[in-house]
Amino acid sequence: MRKNRDKPEQLSSYSAISSYYFAMRSSLNRIENEMTPLPRELTGYLAPDGFLPELTREVGDGVLRLGRLVLCPGPAVDAAWAQNVWHSPRVIAFESIAQAANALKGLGRRWALYDEHLRNRGRAKLIQERLSGPSPKSFRFGTTTPNSPLGSWTLLDDRTLLASARCSSPFAHGDIQFLEDKTGPPSRAYLKLWEVFTLLGQSPKPGQLCLDLGSSPGGWTWVLQKLGARVISVDKAPLAPGLANLEGVDFRVESAFAQRPEKIGPVDWLFSDVICYPHRLLSLVTQWLEAGAAKNYVCTIKFQGETDFETIDRFRAIPNSRLLHLAHNKHELTWVWGKG
Ligand SMILES: C[S@@+](CC[C@H](N)C(=O)[O-])C[C@H]1O[C@@H](n2cnc3c(N)ncnc32)[C@H](O)[C@@H]1O
């Protein structure tokens, strides 16, 4: 039984989720075995909209699922399909809105409310109104990312909240919204590069040589040229008018797969946004890695129909690489490799 308390009680994840579990188990259908002891340490993984099956394949079904947030036992594992990771979330019992807000303020300064799975959002919104939230403005590419941590929280019921003060993304739910350039780039694909450079905290420097494969209509080439890099831009289709003539852009109407390291020579960055089967991209990348011909890679792995988990695992196994599902990725992952 819940007692009246002057201060909200911060229960350990284990005991609180246990109590919550026993109170709510009749309404939960995600717990496979009711007798399974609950974990002492939890991690929450938030799937990008529409990609919960991909995420649960990586992290498992977890002990509790709230919409597209999956709570799993143990510390965080590397999960490409997690758009945000809630480290060590806590369960906090509270009696009033003020108490809940104070409890969250005690844990962290800025909070994002995750409420899309809640049937009634009113109480959660009243709590969130008392907190400092994520920056509401769109993020301007090239400016410093918010460096104060952004926590995430949600309601388990109207007197229990779940909160992680330590999330992997500084953007609410990992969803970075840029102040878009509606006139310069010829397609919205440029947002993927803006996002990856923002997350990496690194981008091509003026004068560096970039190979942009599958570049048409030219969003990525536009980003790279704007950064002052030199770009060998390759596609079978033409670039949008004006882009091929920009200073530093060398556009070639050729196949991406005909670009051999021995022909092009060493590059600082290799980019690929080519529409092709994942295994074809893997062969291309392997060829360049074996030749040691590129210092950094940013490549979109595009899935047609079913997600190709086998090839994902082969990309994942490449040392020093990362796999990300960007907020601007569709049915794709972005593979990133750097010499560090
Ligand atoms: C998603 S679009 C690239 C968008 C581009 N990154 C941008 O920012 O505008 C994919 C491109 O891959 C190109 N492509 C497909 N197969 C190719 C190949 N074998 N060689 C070169 N380009 C190819 C297509 O012509 C298409 O322009």
The ligand as an SDF file (V2000), in Angstrom:
LIG
                    3D

 27 29  0  0  0  0  0  0  0  0999 V2000
   19.2140    8.9290  -52.0340 C   0  0  0  0  0  0  0  0  0  0  0  0
   19.9290    9.4490  -53.4970 S   0  0  0  0  0  0  0  0  0  0  0  0
   21.2950   10.3680  -52.9200 C   0  0  0  0  0  0  0  0  0  0  0  0
   20.9230   11.6880  -52.3640 C   0  0  0  0  0  0  0  0  0  0  0  0
   22.1370   12.5880  -52.1620 C   0  0  0  0  0  0  0  0  0  0  0  0
   22.9890   12.1000  -51.0870 N   0  0  0  0  0  0  0  0  0  0  0  0
   21.7530   14.0000  -51.8590 C   0  0  0  0  0  0  0  0  0  0  0  0
   22.1330   14.4970  -50.8060 O   0  0  0  0  0  0  0  0  0  0  0  0
   21.0960   14.6230  -52.6700 O   0  0  0  0  0  0  0  0  0  0  0  0
   20.6740    8.0010  -54.0830 C   0  0  0  0  0  0  0  0  0  0  0  0
   21.4650    8.1740  -55.3380 C   0  0  0  0  0  0  0  0  0  0  0  0
   22.1550    6.9610  -55.5980 O   0  0  0  0  0  0  0  0  0  0  0  0
   22.3740    6.9730  -57.0000 C   0  0  0  0  0  0  0  0  0  0  0  0
   22.8670    5.6740  -57.4590 N   0  0  0  0  0  0  0  0  0  0  0  0
   22.2320    4.4860  -57.4790 C   0  0  0  0  0  0  0  0  0  0  0  0
   23.0600    3.5340  -57.9800 N   0  0  0  0  0  0  0  0  0  0  0  0
   24.2340    4.1560  -58.2680 C   0  0  0  0  0  0  0  0  0  0  0  0
   25.4810    3.7210  -58.7830 C   0  0  0  0  0  0  0  0  0  0  0  0
   25.6930    2.4450  -59.1180 N   0  0  0  0  0  0  0  0  0  0  0  0
   26.4490    4.6360  -58.9340 N   0  0  0  0  0  0  0  0  0  0  0  0
   26.2630    5.9270  -58.6010 C   0  0  0  0  0  0  0  0  0  0  0  0
   25.1070    6.3930  -58.1080 N   0  0  0  0  0  0  0  0  0  0  0  0
   24.1000    5.5150  -57.9410 C   0  0  0  0  0  0  0  0  0  0  0  0
   21.0500    7.3900  -57.5630 C   0  0  0  0  0  0  0  0  0  0  0  0
   21.2020    7.8650  -58.9030 O   0  0  0  0  0  0  0  0  0  0  0  0
   20.6330    8.4540  -56.5810 C   0  0  0  0  0  0  0  0  0  0  0  0
   20.9370    9.7290  -57.0820 O   0  0  0  0  0  0  0  0  0  0  0  0
  1  2  1  0
  2  3  1  0
  2 10  1  0
  3  4  1  0
  4  5  1  0
  5  6  1  0
  5  7  1  0
  7  8  2  0
  7  9  1  0
 10 11  1  0
 11 12  1  0
 11 26  1  0
 12 13  1  0
 13 14  1  0
 13 24  1  0
 14 15  1  0
 14 23  1  0
 15 16  2  0
 16 17  1  0
 17 18  1  0
 17 23  2  0
 18 19  1  0
 18 20  2  0
 20 21  1  0
 21 22  2  0
 22 23  1  0
 24 25  1  0
 24 26  1  0
 26 27  1  0
M  CHG  2   2   1   9  -1
M  END
$$$$
